Amino acid sequence: MTWGRSLSLESAAPDTPVIREGEDEYALKLAYARAVFDLGTNWREAGFRVFPGPENRGRALQADAWYSDFDVQEELKRLRSDNTIGVPTREDLARELSAVMKAPETSKADKIKAGLAIGEILGYIKQPSNVNVNNGVINNNVLRVPAKPRTPEEAETYEMRLKQSQLKLVSDARSSR
């Protein structure tokens, strides 16, 4: 016993978008590849860019199948290898920021910000990591002052204890380098 109606193969939705009369499938695939390139890996949104509108919702959802298509993958390789399209390189960003720095109407504060950004982009300035480097290190270089002498007999031992304490601090500091 089955619940509902059974679907035959003729009534099942196709795996790829239906190409209507007058549409060029290759051009649509290239447009889909360009949309995927612009959006990163958001294939579903790329399908909605190629097939806009609520009447094309099914076609847009089925366009996901095109991602593994040979023509789409070749176009994506071409777009990714072309340096003039897409995300600018570090050098391009540094050149643009350099032009901002050299412009006479740029304020000093903006020039400083642009210079710092250039340094970070090109790797001349490293941001400090948020890692505690001294994790687990115990620092015992604490100055411990012996108690002051109360009698003149304790004065000699007081000076000797001060010297020993100072020598210990100096030797600890040298050994920790």
MDTraj code that builds the backbone (N, CA, C; nanometers):
import mdtraj as md
import numpy as np

residues = "MET THR TRP GLY ARG SER LEU SER LEU GLU SER ALA ALA PRO ASP THR PRO VAL ILE ARG GLU GLY GLU ASP GLU TYR ALA LEU LYS LEU ALA TYR ALA ARG ALA VAL PHE ASP LEU GLY THR ASN TRP ARG GLU ALA GLY PHE ARG VAL PHE PRO GLY PRO GLU ASN ARG GLY ARG ALA LEU GLN ALA ASP ALA TRP TYR SER ASP PHE ASP VAL GLN GLU GLU LEU LYS ARG LEU ARG SER ASP ASN THR ILE GLY VAL PRO THR ARG GLU ASP LEU ALA ARG GLU LEU SER ALA VAL MET LYS ALA PRO GLU THR SER LYS ALA ASP LYS ILE LYS ALA GLY LEU ALA ILE GLY GLU ILE LEU GLY TYR ILE LYS GLN PRO SER ASN VAL ASN VAL ASN ASN GLY VAL ILE ASN ASN ASN VAL LEU ARG VAL PRO ALA LYS PRO ARG THR PRO GLU GLU ALA GLU THR TYR GLU MET ARG LEU LYS GLN SER GLN LEU LYS LEU VAL SER ASP ALA ARG SER SER ARG".split()
xyz = np.array([
    [0.0842, -0.1168, 0.0000],
    [0.0000, 0.0000, 0.0000],
    [0.0888, 0.1233, 0.0000],
    [0.0584, 0.2190, -0.0828],
    [0.1352, 0.3424, -0.0898],
    [0.0474, 0.4589, -0.0487],
    [0.1076, 0.5534, 0.0093],
    [0.0372, 0.6751, 0.0498],
    [0.0606, 0.7819, -0.0561],
    [-0.0395, 0.8524, -0.0941],
    [-0.0268, 0.9571, -0.1953],
    [-0.0154, 0.8969, -0.3330],
    [0.0305, 0.9786, -0.4279],
    [0.0462, 0.9281, -0.5626],
    [0.1909, 0.8937, -0.5891],
    [0.2078, 0.7989, -0.6720],
    [0.3436, 0.7633, -0.7113],
    [0.3817, 0.8481, -0.8326],
    [0.5069, 0.8816, -0.8408],
    [0.5543, 0.9651, -0.9505],
    [0.6193, 0.8772, -1.0556],
    [0.5885, 0.9049, -1.1766],
    [0.6555, 0.8332, -1.2850],
    [0.7763, 0.9143, -1.3288],
    [0.8639, 0.8573, -1.4086],
    [0.9818, 0.9281, -1.4551],
    [0.9457, 1.0468, -1.5430],
    [0.8358, 1.0413, -1.6121],
    [0.7972, 1.1512, -1.6999],
    [0.7576, 1.2745, -1.6201],
    [0.7024, 1.2558, -1.4986],
    [0.6572, 1.3712, -1.4219],
    [0.7659, 1.4247, -1.3279],
    [0.8780, 1.3558, -1.3143],
    [0.9852, 1.4016, -1.2266],
    [1.0544, 1.5224, -1.2885],
    [1.1013, 1.6102, -1.2041],
    [1.1699, 1.7308, -1.2512],
    [1.3055, 1.6925, -1.3096],
    [1.3503, 1.7614, -1.4134],
    [1.4811, 1.7311, -1.4722],
    [1.5928, 1.7742, -1.3763],
    [1.7117, 1.7154, -1.3971],
    [1.8260, 1.7461, -1.3115],
    [1.8896, 1.8793, -1.3460],
    [1.8763, 1.9225, -1.4680],
    [1.9347, 2.0493, -1.5102],
    [1.8228, 2.1435, -1.5533],
    [1.8498, 2.2730, -1.5583],
    [1.7460, 2.3686, -1.5963],
    [1.6953, 2.3443, -1.7384],
    [1.5694, 2.3684, -1.7559],
    [1.5088, 2.3565, -1.8883],
    [1.5514, 2.4775, -1.9700],
    [1.6034, 2.4519, -2.0898],
    [1.6448, 2.5592, -2.1789],
    [1.5275, 2.5897, -2.2717],
    [1.4814, 2.7107, -2.2660],
    [1.3664, 2.7501, -2.3477],
    [1.4109, 2.7876, -2.4878],
    [1.3137, 2.7952, -2.5755],
    [1.3415, 2.8285, -2.7149],
    [1.3995, 2.9692, -2.7227],
    [1.5057, 2.9830, -2.7973],
    [1.5704, 3.1128, -2.8136],
    [1.6816, 3.1376, -2.7125],
    [1.7012, 3.0486, -2.6164],
    [1.8072, 3.0643, -2.5181],
    [1.9273, 2.9794, -2.5582],
    [2.0460, 3.0328, -2.5361],
    [2.1697, 2.9622, -2.5679],
    [2.2225, 2.8976, -2.4396],
    [2.2269, 2.7667, -2.4366],
    [2.2674, 2.6955, -2.3158],
    [2.4116, 2.7284, -2.2785],
    [2.5010, 2.7380, -2.3763],
    [2.6408, 2.7683, -2.3492],
    [2.6562, 2.9074, -2.2875],
    [2.5830, 3.0048, -2.3409],
    [2.5886, 3.1411, -2.2870],
    [2.5347, 3.1447, -2.1437],
    [2.4306, 3.0668, -2.1165],
    [2.3770, 3.0610, -1.9807],
    [2.4777, 2.9964, -1.8849],
    [2.5476, 2.8936, -1.9319],
    [2.6483, 2.8301, -1.8480],
    [2.7638, 2.9258, -1.8185],
    [2.8045, 3.0046, -1.9184],
    [2.9107, 3.1027, -1.8958],
    [2.8656, 3.2101, -1.7971],
    [2.7396, 3.2522, -1.8093],
    [2.6849, 3.3501, -1.7148],
    [2.6797, 3.2911, -1.5736],
    [2.6449, 3.1640, -1.5641],
    [2.6417, 3.0965, -1.4350],
    [2.7826, 3.0892, -1.3748],
    [2.8828, 3.0560, -1.4581],
    [3.0209, 3.0494, -1.4101],
    [3.0675, 3.1858, -1.3616],
    [3.0324, 3.2900, -1.4345],
    [3.0699, 3.4263, -1.3922],
    [3.0031, 3.4615, -1.2595],
    [2.8771, 3.4236, -1.2431],
    [2.8056, 3.4509, -1.1182],
    [2.8676, 3.3738, -1.0021],
    [2.9073, 3.2478, -1.0261],
    [2.9735, 3.1694, -0.9211],
    [3.1061, 3.2346, -0.8844],
    [3.1797, 3.2830, -0.9838],
    [3.3076, 3.3483, -0.9592],
    [3.2884, 3.4750, -0.8769],
    [3.1879, 3.5536, -0.9089],
    [3.1620, 3.6778, -0.8363],
    [3.1154, 3.6524, -0.6936],
    [3.0394, 3.5459, -0.6727],
    [2.9811, 3.5191, -0.5418],
    [3.0651, 3.4247, -0.4560],
    [3.1735, 3.3756, -0.5069],
    [3.2526, 3.2785, -0.4322],
    [3.2003, 3.1385, -0.4585],
    [3.1506, 3.0720, -0.3564],
    [3.0994, 2.9365, -0.3742],
    [2.9494, 2.9280, -0.3505],
    [2.8808, 3.0389, -0.3581],
    [2.7360, 3.0394, -0.3374],
    [2.6672, 3.0028, -0.4685],
    [2.6599, 2.8738, -0.4959],
    [2.6072, 2.8260, -0.6239],
    [2.4593, 2.8555, -0.6373],
    [2.3855, 2.8449, -0.5294],
    [2.2413, 2.8657, -0.5362],
    [2.2091, 3.0104, -0.5752],
    [2.2781, 3.1051, -0.5145],
    [2.2563, 3.2460, -0.5493],
    [2.2970, 3.2720, -0.6942],
    [2.4005, 3.2037, -0.7402],
    [2.4421, 3.2192, -0.8800],
    [2.3309, 3.1742, -0.9743],
    [2.2605, 3.0673, -0.9396],
    [2.1479, 3.0224, -1.0207],
    [2.0374, 3.1265, -1.0266],
    [2.0128, 3.1948, -0.9158],
    [1.9103, 3.2993, -0.9147],
    [1.9539, 3.4239, -0.9915],
    [2.0844, 3.4445, -1.0046],
    [2.1303, 3.5570, -1.0867],
    [2.1129, 3.5273, -1.2357],
    [2.1342, 3.4020, -1.2732],
    [2.1195, 3.3654, -1.4149],
    [1.9722, 3.3564, -1.4528],
    [1.8909, 3.3041, -1.3621],
    [1.7474, 3.2893, -1.3867],
    [1.6698, 3.3734, -1.2842],
    [1.6613, 3.5047, -1.3060],
    [1.5941, 3.5896, -1.2072],
    [1.4414, 3.5787, -1.2167],
    [1.3783, 3.6183, -1.1099],
    [1.2324, 3.6233, -1.1094],
    [1.1691, 3.5002, -1.0497],
    [1.0488, 3.5166, -0.9945],
    [0.9815, 3.4030, -0.9307],
    [0.9381, 3.2950, -1.0294],
    [0.9156, 3.3310, -1.1543],
    [0.8734, 3.2300, -1.2523],
    [0.9874, 3.1357, -1.2898],
    [1.1106, 3.1746, -1.2606],
    [1.2278, 3.0925, -1.2932],
    [1.2887, 3.0260, -1.1696],
    [1.2149, 3.0201, -1.0612],
    [1.2690, 2.9664, -0.9359],
    [1.3162, 2.8217, -0.9527],
    [1.2390, 2.7399, -1.0166],
    [1.2769, 2.6008, -1.0376],
    [1.4022, 2.5883, -1.1220],
    [1.4112, 2.6694, -1.2255],
    [1.5304, 2.6653, -1.3114],
    [1.6535, 2.7124, -1.2343],
    [1.6344, 2.8135, -1.1493],
    [1.7475, 2.8643, -1.0708],
    [1.7976, 2.7583, -0.9729],
    [1.7069, 2.6859, -0.9118],
    [1.7476, 2.5811, -0.8179],
    [1.8146, 2.4644, -0.8906],
    [1.7719, 2.4350, -1.0105],
    [1.8310, 2.3252, -1.0869],
    [1.9664, 2.3629, -1.1465],
    [1.9972, 2.4919, -1.1493],
    [2.1253, 2.5349, -1.2064],
    [2.2435, 2.4894, -1.1214],
    [2.2171, 2.4447, -0.9980],
    [2.3258, 2.3909, -0.9150],
    [2.3966, 2.2747, -0.9842],
    [2.3251, 2.2009, -1.0655],
    [2.3835, 2.0858, -1.1355],
    [2.4894, 2.1301, -1.2361],
    [2.4864, 2.2535, -1.2787],
    [2.5830, 2.3034, -1.3749],
    [2.7212, 2.3235, -1.3139],
    [2.7314, 2.3312, -1.1822],
    [2.8614, 2.3592, -1.1216],
    [2.9665, 2.2553, -1.1615],
    [2.9274, 2.1310, -1.1735],
    [3.0234, 2.0261, -1.2104],
    [3.0355, 2.0090, -1.3614],
    [2.9668, 2.0915, -1.4391],
    [2.9728, 2.0819, -1.5846],
    [3.1118, 2.1224, -1.6342],
    [3.1592, 2.0580, -1.7397],
    [3.2927, 2.0843, -1.7938],
    [3.3078, 2.2295, -1.8388],
    [3.2082, 2.2821, -1.9129],
    [3.2168, 2.4197, -1.9631],
    [3.2244, 2.5203, -1.8483],
    [3.1468, 2.4973, -1.7438],
    [3.1461, 2.5883, -1.6285],
    [3.2808, 2.5820, -1.5573],
    [3.3348, 2.4630, -1.5384],
    [3.4634, 2.4495, -1.4699],
    [3.5767, 2.5133, -1.5504],
    [3.5734, 2.4993, -1.6826],
    [3.6757, 2.5615, -1.7666],
    [3.6672, 2.7138, -1.7593],
    [3.5464, 2.7668, -1.7603],
    [3.5286, 2.9119, -1.7501],
    [3.5743, 2.9617, -1.6127],
    [3.5466, 2.8857, -1.5076],
    [3.5925, 2.9245, -1.3741],
    [3.7450, 2.9242, -1.3670],
    [3.8101, 2.8250, -1.4298],
    [3.9562, 2.8218, -1.4323],
    [4.0108, 2.9443, -1.5043],
    [3.9474, 2.9799, -1.6165],
    [3.9926, 3.0962, -1.6927],
    [3.9754, 3.2240, -1.6109],
    [3.8628, 3.2384, -1.5435],
    [3.8379, 3.3590, -1.4647],
    [3.9340, 3.3685, -1.3461],
    [3.9642, 3.2560, -1.2859],
    [4.0544, 3.2572, -1.1704],
    [4.1988, 3.2828, -1.2116],
    [4.2370, 3.2434, -1.3321],
    [4.3749, 3.2641, -1.3768],
    [4.3974, 3.4047, -1.4308],
    [4.2916, 3.4732, -1.4666],
    [4.3033, 3.6085, -1.5223],
    [4.3222, 3.7071, -1.4079],
    [4.4353, 3.7779, -1.4050],
    [4.4646, 3.8704, -1.2947],
    [4.3892, 4.0013, -1.3033],
    [4.3334, 4.0321, -1.4187],
    [4.2651, 4.1605, -1.4326],
    [4.1208, 4.1535, -1.3860],
    [4.0701, 4.0351, -1.3568],
    [3.9306, 4.0187, -1.3163],
    [3.9281, 3.9660, -1.1737],
    [3.8338, 4.0139, -1.0961],
    [3.8146, 3.9581, -0.9619],
    [3.8860, 4.0367, -0.8548],
    [3.9325, 3.9680, -0.7552],
    [3.9928, 4.0299, -0.6381],
    [4.1309, 4.0852, -0.6733],
    [4.1599, 4.2099, -0.6334],
    [4.2916, 4.2657, -0.6644],
    [4.4010, 4.1976, -0.5828],
    [4.5211, 4.1981, -0.6382],
    [4.6346, 4.1382, -0.5687],
    [4.6849, 4.2343, -0.4616],
    [4.7774, 4.1864, -0.3795],
    [4.8350, 4.2706, -0.2745],
    [4.9067, 4.3918, -0.3342],
    [4.9773, 4.3675, -0.4423],
    [5.0510, 4.4767, -0.5059],
    [4.9563, 4.5830, -0.5597],
    [4.8410, 4.5392, -0.6161],
    [4.7426, 4.6352, -0.6652],
    [4.6888, 4.7214, -0.5516],
    [4.6581, 4.6579, -0.4392],
    [4.6091, 4.7338, -0.3239],
    [4.7154, 4.8302, -0.2726],
    [4.8403, 4.7856, -0.2698],
    [4.9487, 4.8723, -0.2236],
    [4.9665, 4.9915, -0.3173],
    [4.9542, 4.9697, -0.4494],
    [4.9648, 5.0811, -0.5447],
    [4.8529, 5.1822, -0.5253],
    [4.7307, 5.1323, -0.5040],
    [4.6179, 5.2234, -0.4825],
    [4.6359, 5.3035, -0.3537],
    [4.6814, 5.2388, -0.2486],
    [4.7038, 5.3102, -0.1230],
    [4.8202, 5.4078, -0.1349],
    [4.9204, 5.3719, -0.2144],
    [5.0324, 5.4629, -0.2376],
    [4.9860, 5.5887, -0.3100],
    [4.8954, 5.5718, -0.4049],
    [4.8405, 5.6884, -0.4746],
    [4.7613, 5.7766, -0.3787],
    [4.6914, 5.7146, -0.2852],
    [4.6180, 5.7920, -0.1844],
    [4.7156, 5.8693, -0.0969],
    [4.8268, 5.8053, -0.0606],
    [4.9265, 5.8727, 0.0229],
    [4.9900, 5.9915, -0.0478],
    [5.0126, 5.9790, -0.1784],
    [5.0820, 6.0840, -0.2528],
    [4.9909, 6.1973, -0.2958],
    [4.8600, 6.1790, -0.2835],
    [4.7672, 6.2839, -0.3244],
    [4.7821, 6.4039, -0.2308],
    [4.7880, 6.5259, -0.2857],
    [4.8097, 6.6432, -0.2007],
    [4.6911, 6.6740, -0.1072],
    [4.5722, 6.6355, -0.1439],
    [4.4549, 6.6678, -0.0617],
    [4.4337, 6.5703, 0.0536],
    [4.5165, 6.4658, 0.0640],
    [4.5032, 6.3668, 0.1708],
    [4.5599, 6.4237, 0.3005],
    [4.4851, 6.4073, 0.4085],
    [4.5306, 6.4566, 0.5386],
    [4.6453, 6.3702, 0.5910],
    [4.7169, 6.4261, 0.6888],
    [4.8307, 6.3528, 0.7450],
    [4.7855, 6.2244, 0.8130],
    [4.6728, 6.2300, 0.8820],
    [4.6224, 6.1109, 0.9502],
    [4.5889, 6.0009, 0.8494],
    [4.5276, 6.0394, 0.7365],
    [4.4953, 5.9403, 0.6339],
    [4.6208, 5.8847, 0.5678],
    [4.7234, 5.9698, 0.5526],
    [4.8494, 5.9218, 0.4962],
    [4.9143, 5.8199, 0.5886],
    [4.9077, 5.8455, 0.7185],
    [4.9650, 5.7512, 0.8148],
    [4.8887, 5.6190, 0.8106],
    [4.7553, 5.6273, 0.8056],
    [4.6740, 5.5052, 0.7990],
    [4.7034, 5.4264, 0.6717],
    [4.7168, 5.4972, 0.5597],
    [4.7464, 5.4300, 0.4326],
    [4.8842, 5.3654, 0.4367],
    [4.9824, 5.4341, 0.4963],
    [5.1166, 5.3775, 0.5080],
    [5.1184, 5.2522, 0.5936],
    [5.0453, 5.2545, 0.7047],
    [5.0366, 5.1358, 0.7894],
    [4.9671, 5.0209, 0.7160],
    [4.8628, 5.0543, 0.6397],
    [4.7922, 4.9502, 0.5638],
    [4.8832, 4.8898, 0.4570],
    [4.9639, 4.9730, 0.3904],
    [5.0585, 4.9222, 0.2909],
    [5.1583, 4.8271, 0.3569],
    [5.2096, 4.8673, 0.4720],
    [5.3043, 4.7827, 0.5441],
    [5.2442, 4.6486, 0.5832],
    [5.1197, 4.6495, 0.6279],
    [5.0534, 4.5242, 0.6659],
    [5.0245, 4.4378, 0.5443],
    [4.9798, 4.5004, 0.4346],
    [4.9459, 4.4247, 0.3138],
    [5.0692, 4.3567, 0.2554],
    [5.1801, 4.4285, 0.2501],
    [5.3011, 4.3732, 0.1901],
    [5.3826, 4.2893, 0.2880],
    [5.3392, 4.2811, 0.4137],
    [5.4048, 4.1954, 0.5104],
    [5.5213, 4.2587, 0.5825],
    [5.5387, 4.3910, 0.5719],
    [5.6475, 4.4571, 0.6424],
    [5.6140, 4.4750, 0.7904],
    [5.4860, 4.4854, 0.8215],
    [5.4404, 4.5026, 0.9590],
    [5.3621, 4.3782, 0.9969],
    [5.4048, 4.3138, 1.1012],
    [5.3357, 4.1943, 1.1488],
    [5.2518, 4.2319, 1.2690],
    [5.1265, 4.1897, 1.2679],
    [5.0407, 4.2119, 1.3826],
    [5.0814, 4.1138, 1.4920],
    [5.0881, 4.1603, 1.6171],
    [5.1259, 4.0676, 1.7240],
    [5.0181, 3.9625, 1.7434],
    [5.0647, 3.8423, 1.7732],
    [4.9686, 3.7352, 1.7962],
    [4.9123, 3.7490, 1.9371],
    [4.7953, 3.6956, 1.9585],
    [4.7302, 3.7035, 2.0878],
    [4.7635, 3.5818, 2.1731],
    [4.8820, 3.5280, 2.1539],
    [4.9236, 3.4094, 2.2264],
    [5.0172, 3.4515, 2.3390],
    [4.9961, 3.3991, 2.4568],
    [5.0823, 3.4266, 2.5698],
    [5.2074, 3.3424, 2.5556],
    [5.3192, 3.4065, 2.5236],
    [5.4436, 3.3359, 2.4991],
    [5.5013, 3.2828, 2.6295],
    [5.4803, 3.3516, 2.7411],
    [5.5379, 3.3130, 2.8689],
    [5.4466, 3.2179, 2.9449],
    [5.3718, 3.1394, 2.8746],
    [5.2798, 3.0473, 2.9386],
    [5.3568, 2.9421, 3.0176],
    [5.3318, 2.9334, 3.1475],
    [5.3978, 2.8342, 3.2306],
    [5.5327, 2.8766, 3.2844],
    [5.5783, 2.9982, 3.2558],
    [5.7071, 3.0458, 3.3045],
    [5.6857, 3.1155, 3.4377],
    [5.7628, 3.0780, 3.5370],
    [5.7535, 3.1397, 3.6695],
    [5.8699, 3.2357, 3.6843],
    [5.8420, 3.3591, 3.7143],
    [5.9446, 3.4613, 3.7281],
    [5.9694, 3.4844, 3.8762],
    [6.0848, 3.4419, 3.9241],
    [6.1193, 3.4591, 4.0654],
    [6.2126, 3.5763, 4.0876],
    [6.2325, 3.6624, 3.9893],
    [6.3231, 3.7751, 4.0059],
    [6.2534, 3.8858, 4.0833],
    [6.2311, 3.8585, 4.2090],
    [6.1645, 3.9547, 4.2958],
    [6.2662, 4.0021, 4.3973],
    [6.2709, 4.1303, 4.4173],
    [6.3640, 4.1862, 4.5138],
    [6.3113, 4.1615, 4.6544],
    [6.3868, 4.0837, 4.7281],
    [6.3504, 4.0569, 4.8668],
    [6.4520, 4.1281, 4.9562],
    [6.4070, 4.2283, 5.0242],
    [6.4946, 4.3071, 5.1089],
    [6.4947, 4.2453, 5.2484],
    [6.6120, 4.2088, 5.2970],
    [6.6187, 4.1540, 5.4323],
    [6.5761, 4.2591, 5.5347],
    [6.5271, 4.2114, 5.6469],
    [6.4824, 4.3028, 5.7520],
    [6.5989, 4.3871, 5.8021],
    [6.5695, 4.5122, 5.8351],
    [6.6742, 4.6024, 5.8836],
    [6.7265, 4.5536, 6.0191],
    [6.8562, 4.5782, 6.0393],
    [6.9128, 4.5329, 6.1663],
    [6.8622, 4.6180, 6.2837],
    [6.8463, 4.5508, 6.3954],
    [6.8024, 4.6229, 6.5149],
    [6.9196, 4.6563, 6.6068],
    [7.0238, 4.5794, 6.5924],
    [7.1422, 4.6024, 6.6768],
    [7.2634, 4.6196, 6.5869],
    [7.3716, 4.6771, 6.6379],
    [7.4924, 4.6939, 6.5577],
    [7.5570, 4.5606, 6.5169],
    [7.5363, 4.4537, 6.5918],
    [7.5932, 4.3248, 6.5552],
    [7.5262, 4.2677, 6.4303],
    [7.3996, 4.2970, 6.4148],
    [7.3260, 4.2471, 6.2977],
    [7.3565, 4.3272, 6.1708],
    [7.4199, 4.4444, 6.1839],
    [7.4480, 4.5309, 6.0686],
    [7.5412, 4.4631, 5.9686],
    [7.6447, 4.3912, 6.0219],
    [7.7370, 4.3239, 5.9316],
    [7.6678, 4.2134, 5.8528],
    [7.5899, 4.1329, 5.9179],
    [7.5185, 4.0267, 5.8471],
    [7.4125, 4.0837, 5.7540],
    [7.3570, 4.2012, 5.7880],
    [7.2579, 4.2667, 5.7018],
    [7.3197, 4.3036, 5.5679],
    [7.4385, 4.3659, 5.5729],
    [7.5062, 4.4040, 5.4487],
    [7.5440, 4.2805, 5.3670],
    [7.5860, 4.1747, 5.4348],
    [7.6229, 4.0524, 5.3637],
    [7.4994, 3.9892, 5.2968],
    [7.3867, 3.9902, 5.3629],
    [7.2644, 3.9357, 5.3026],
    [7.2178, 4.0201, 5.1847],
    [7.2358, 4.1540, 5.1938],
    [7.2001, 4.2412, 5.0805],
    [7.2858, 4.2092, 4.9578],
    [7.4159, 4.1915, 4.9778],
    [7.5063, 4.1599, 4.8666],
    [7.4708, 4.0247, 4.8038],
    [7.4422, 3.9255, 4.8880],
    [7.4055, 3.7941, 4.8366],
    [7.2751, 3.8005, 4.7557],
    [7.1815, 3.8777, 4.8046],
    [7.0545, 3.8930, 4.7335],
    [7.0756, 3.9597, 4.5976],
    [7.1598, 4.0644, 4.5952],
    [7.1885, 4.1346, 4.4698],
    [7.2605, 4.0437, 4.3717],
    [7.3577, 3.9661, 4.4175],
    [7.4305, 3.8746, 4.3292],
    [7.3376, 3.7671, 4.2726],
    [7.2464, 3.7185, 4.3543],
    [7.1498, 3.6176, 4.3069],
    [7.0587, 3.6754, 4.1988],
    [7.0110, 3.7989, 4.2173],
    [6.9254, 3.8623, 4.1168],
    [6.9987, 3.8823, 3.9839],
    [7.1261, 3.9257, 3.9935],
    [7.2046, 3.9486, 3.8717],
    [7.2311, 3.8167, 3.7990],
    [7.2649, 3.7114, 3.8729],
    [7.2922, 3.5833, 3.8091],
    [7.1655, 3.5224, 3.7487],
    [7.0525, 3.5399, 3.8147],
    [6.9248, 3.4916, 3.7581],
    [6.8899, 3.5679, 3.6319],
    [6.9144, 3.6975, 3.6312],
    [6.8825, 3.7777, 3.5127],
    [6.9694, 3.7372, 3.3949],
    [7.0974, 3.7088, 3.4207],
    [7.1876, 3.6682, 3.3119],
    [7.1545, 3.5299, 3.2578],
    [7.1136, 3.4401, 3.3473],
    [7.0832, 3.3035, 3.3029],
    [6.9484, 3.2940, 3.2303],
    [6.8606, 3.3922, 3.2503],
    [6.7298, 3.3861, 3.1839],
    [6.7297, 3.4444, 3.0448],
    [6.8424, 3.5004, 3.0024],
    [6.8498, 3.5613, 2.8691],
    [6.8597, 3.4612, 2.7620],
])
top = md.Topology()
chain = top.add_chain()
for i, resn in enumerate(residues, 1):
    res = top.add_residue(resn, chain, resSeq=i)
    for name in ("N", "CA", "C"):
        top.add_atom(name, md.element.get_by_symbol(name[0]), res)
traj = md.Trajectory(xyz[None], top)
